[in-house]
Amino acid sequence: MIEVIKYAENINKFPSNFNDKIIINSYLTTRGFQMCPFSFSCKIGNYGSWNEDIKIKSQKNGRELTINSGTAHLAKEHHLLEKDNEYGISAKEFYNSFM
């Protein structure tokens, strides 16, 4: 996910094909910063918070998902995938759609 986020930060025309599996539909920054809910000492990249949202779409099945460096951090460091919101996806759904 981090590679997708870094790519999205550096492009200025959307949608953009990241690879043969993922289309990046948009990148935006939010007005507020979010911090890790598990520990305020967590670093997300070089920072203690995040404020971006990237909308991605699966080229395999059209599944759409919103990701950011916070969701990447939560999945990698705390083994948490959100559910029942625009960031939510199960591990199986993520694998089937985006891997």
C-alpha positions as CSV (number, residue, x, y, z in Angstrom):
1,M,0.0,0.0,0.0
2,I,2.8,2.4,0.8
3,E,4.1,2.2,-2.8
4,V,0.6,3.2,-4.1
5,I,0.4,6.1,-1.7
6,K,3.8,7.4,-2.7
7,Y,2.9,7.1,-6.4
8,A,-0.4,8.9,-5.8
9,E,1.4,11.8,-4.0
10,N,3.5,12.5,-7.1
11,I,1.0,12.4,-10.0
12,N,-1.4,15.1,-11.0
13,K,-3.7,13.5,-13.5
14,F,-6.4,11.1,-12.4
15,P,-7.4,8.4,-12.9
16,S,-4.0,6.8,-13.3
17,N,-3.0,3.2,-13.7
18,F,-0.6,2.2,-10.9
19,N,-0.2,-1.3,-12.4
20,D,-2.3,-3.9,-14.1
21,K,-4.3,-4.4,-10.9
22,I,-4.9,-0.9,-9.4
23,I,-6.3,2.3,-10.8
24,I,-5.8,5.4,-8.6
25,N,-8.9,7.6,-8.9
26,S,-7.9,10.5,-6.6
27,Y,-5.6,11.8,-4.0
28,L,-6.5,14.5,-1.5
29,T,-5.4,15.9,1.8
30,T,-7.8,16.5,4.6
31,R,-7.9,19.5,6.9
32,G,-7.2,17.5,10.1
33,F,-4.5,15.1,11.0
34,Q,-5.3,11.6,12.4
35,M,-3.0,9.8,14.9
36,C,-2.7,6.1,15.6
37,P,-5.4,5.1,18.0
38,F,-3.2,2.4,19.6
39,S,-0.2,4.5,20.5
40,F,0.6,8.2,20.1
41,S,4.3,7.2,19.8
42,C,3.7,5.4,16.5
43,K,5.3,6.9,13.5
44,I,3.5,6.9,10.2
45,G,6.2,7.5,7.6
46,N,8.3,10.2,9.3
47,Y,5.3,11.7,11.1
48,G,3.1,10.9,14.0
49,S,-0.1,11.4,12.0
50,W,-1.6,11.3,8.5
51,N,-4.0,13.5,6.5
52,E,-4.4,12.0,3.0
53,D,-7.0,9.9,1.3
54,I,-6.4,7.9,-1.9
55,K,-9.3,6.4,-3.8
56,I,-8.3,3.2,-5.6
57,K,-10.2,0.8,-7.8
58,S,-9.4,-2.8,-8.7
59,Q,-9.0,-3.5,-12.4
60,K,-9.9,-7.1,-11.6
61,N,-13.4,-6.6,-10.3
62,G,-14.1,-2.9,-9.9
63,R,-13.9,-2.9,-6.1
64,E,-13.3,0.6,-4.8
65,L,-11.4,1.4,-1.6
66,T,-10.1,4.5,0.2
67,I,-6.6,4.1,1.6
68,N,-4.1,6.3,3.3
69,S,-0.8,6.0,5.2
70,G,-2.8,5.4,8.4
71,T,-4.7,2.4,7.1
72,A,-1.4,1.0,5.8
73,H,0.2,1.6,9.2
74,L,-2.8,-0.1,11.1
75,A,-2.7,-3.1,8.8
76,K,1.1,-3.6,8.9
77,E,1.9,-2.7,12.6
78,H,-1.4,-3.6,14.4
79,H,-2.9,-6.2,12.0
80,L,-6.1,-4.2,11.7
81,L,-8.3,-3.9,8.7
82,E,-11.3,-1.6,9.2
83,K,-14.8,-2.8,8.1
84,D,-18.1,-1.3,7.3
85,N,-16.8,2.1,6.1
86,E,-15.1,3.4,3.0
87,Y,-11.7,2.1,4.3
88,G,-13.1,-1.3,5.3
89,I,-12.1,-4.5,3.6
90,S,-11.4,-8.0,4.7
91,A,-8.0,-9.6,4.1
92,K,-9.5,-12.0,1.6
93,E,-11.4,-9.2,-0.3
94,F,-8.2,-7.1,-0.4
95,Y,-6.1,-10.1,-1.7
96,N,-8.8,-11.0,-4.3
97,S,-9.2,-7.4,-5.5
98,F,-5.8,-5.8,-5.3
99,M,-3.1,-8.5,-5.3
